[in-house]
């Protein structure tokens, strides 16, 4: 099985995440400053969410890392018996 990481896919995903964070900051800085006294309030919350989403992703990759026959993940086949 080819376990090579696709660098272009990782780069594209990282750029989309960074672009989204910039958009969150630019759209909410004034409102966050007015209501929370910190212009980066929503940006920090977004950073926490992005970081927190990595944990279940890494756990699922560790448990279901290999792809079995017919493109189905091994953990799905194990659950079905």
C-alpha positions as a Markdown table, in Angstrom:
| # | Residue | x | y | z |
|---|---|---|---|---|
| 1 | Unk | 0.0 | 0.0 | 0.0 |
| 2 | Unk | 1.3 | 3.4 | -0.9 |
| 3 | Unk | 1.5 | 5.5 | 2.3 |
| 4 | Unk | 3.0 | 8.6 | 0.7 |
| 5 | Unk | 1.6 | 11.9 | 1.9 |
| 6 | Unk | 0.3 | 14.2 | -0.8 |
| 7 | Unk | 2.1 | 17.5 | -0.1 |
| 8 | Unk | -0.2 | 19.5 | -2.5 |
| 9 | Unk | -3.3 | 18.4 | -0.6 |
| 10 | Unk | -1.8 | 19.2 | 2.7 |
| 11 | Unk | -0.7 | 22.7 | 1.4 |
| 12 | Unk | -4.2 | 23.3 | 0.0 |
| 13 | Unk | -5.9 | 22.4 | 3.2 |
| 14 | Unk | -3.5 | 24.5 | 5.3 |
| 15 | Unk | -4.0 | 27.5 | 3.0 |
| 16 | Unk | -7.8 | 27.1 | 3.2 |
| 17 | Unk | -7.6 | 27.0 | 7.0 |
| 18 | Unk | -5.4 | 30.1 | 7.1 |
| 19 | Unk | -7.6 | 32.0 | 4.7 |
| 20 | Unk | -10.7 | 31.1 | 6.8 |
| 21 | Unk | -9.0 | 32.4 | 9.9 |
| 22 | Unk | -8.2 | 35.7 | 8.2 |
| 23 | Unk | -11.8 | 36.0 | 7.1 |
| 24 | Unk | -13.1 | 35.3 | 10.6 |
| 25 | Unk | -10.8 | 37.9 | 12.0 |
| 26 | Unk | -11.5 | 40.6 | 9.4 |
| 27 | Unk | -15.3 | 40.0 | 9.6 |
| 28 | Unk | -15.5 | 40.0 | 13.4 |
| 29 | Unk | -12.8 | 42.2 | 14.8 |
| 30 | Unk | -15.0 | 45.3 | 15.3 |
| 31 | Unk | -17.8 | 43.3 | 16.9 |
| 32 | Unk | -15.5 | 41.4 | 19.1 |
| 33 | Unk | -13.8 | 44.6 | 20.3 |
| 34 | Unk | -17.2 | 46.2 | 21.0 |
| 35 | Unk | -18.7 | 43.2 | 22.9 |
| 36 | Unk | -15.7 | 41.5 | 24.4 |
| 37 | Unk | -13.0 | 44.1 | 24.6 |
| 38 | Unk | -10.6 | 42.0 | 22.5 |
| 39 | Unk | -10.5 | 42.2 | 18.7 |
| 40 | Unk | -9.1 | 38.7 | 18.5 |
| 41 | Unk | -11.8 | 37.0 | 20.6 |
| 42 | Unk | -13.4 | 35.1 | 17.7 |
| 43 | Unk | -10.0 | 34.4 | 16.1 |
| 44 | Unk | -8.9 | 32.7 | 19.3 |
| 45 | Unk | -12.1 | 30.7 | 19.5 |
| 46 | Unk | -11.6 | 29.6 | 15.9 |
| 47 | Unk | -8.0 | 28.5 | 16.6 |
| 48 | Unk | -9.2 | 26.5 | 19.6 |
| 49 | Unk | -11.8 | 24.8 | 17.4 |
| 50 | Unk | -9.3 | 24.0 | 14.6 |
| 51 | Unk | -6.9 | 22.6 | 17.2 |
| 52 | Unk | -9.6 | 20.6 | 19.0 |
| 53 | Unk | -10.7 | 19.0 | 15.7 |
| 54 | Unk | -7.3 | 17.5 | 15.2 |
| 55 | Unk | -7.6 | 15.2 | 18.2 |
| 56 | Unk | -10.5 | 13.0 | 16.9 |
| 57 | Unk | -9.0 | 13.1 | 13.4 |
| 58 | Unk | -5.7 | 11.7 | 14.6 |
| 59 | Unk | -7.4 | 9.1 | 16.7 |
| 60 | Unk | -9.6 | 7.9 | 13.8 |
| 61 | Unk | -6.5 | 7.8 | 11.5 |
| 62 | Unk | -4.7 | 5.7 | 14.0 |
| 63 | Unk | -7.6 | 3.3 | 14.4 |
| 64 | Unk | -8.7 | 3.1 | 10.8 |
| 65 | Unk | -5.4 | 3.8 | 9.0 |
| 66 | Unk | -5.4 | 1.1 | 6.4 |
| 67 | Unk | -7.9 | 0.7 | 3.6 |
| 68 | Unk | -9.2 | -2.8 | 3.1 |
| 69 | Unk | -10.7 | -4.4 | 0.1 |
| 70 | Unk | -13.1 | -2.5 | -2.2 |
| 71 | Unk | -12.0 | 0.8 | -0.8 |
| 72 | Unk | -13.6 | 0.3 | 2.6 |
| 73 | Unk | -11.7 | 1.0 | 5.8 |
| 74 | Unk | -10.5 | -1.9 | 7.8 |
| 75 | Unk | -12.3 | -0.7 | 11.0 |
| 76 | Unk | -15.6 | -0.8 | 9.2 |
| 77 | Unk | -14.9 | -4.4 | 8.0 |
| 78 | Unk | -13.9 | -5.4 | 11.6 |
| 79 | Unk | -17.2 | -4.0 | 12.9 |
| 80 | Unk | -19.2 | -6.0 | 10.5 |
| 81 | Unk | -17.4 | -9.2 | 11.3 |
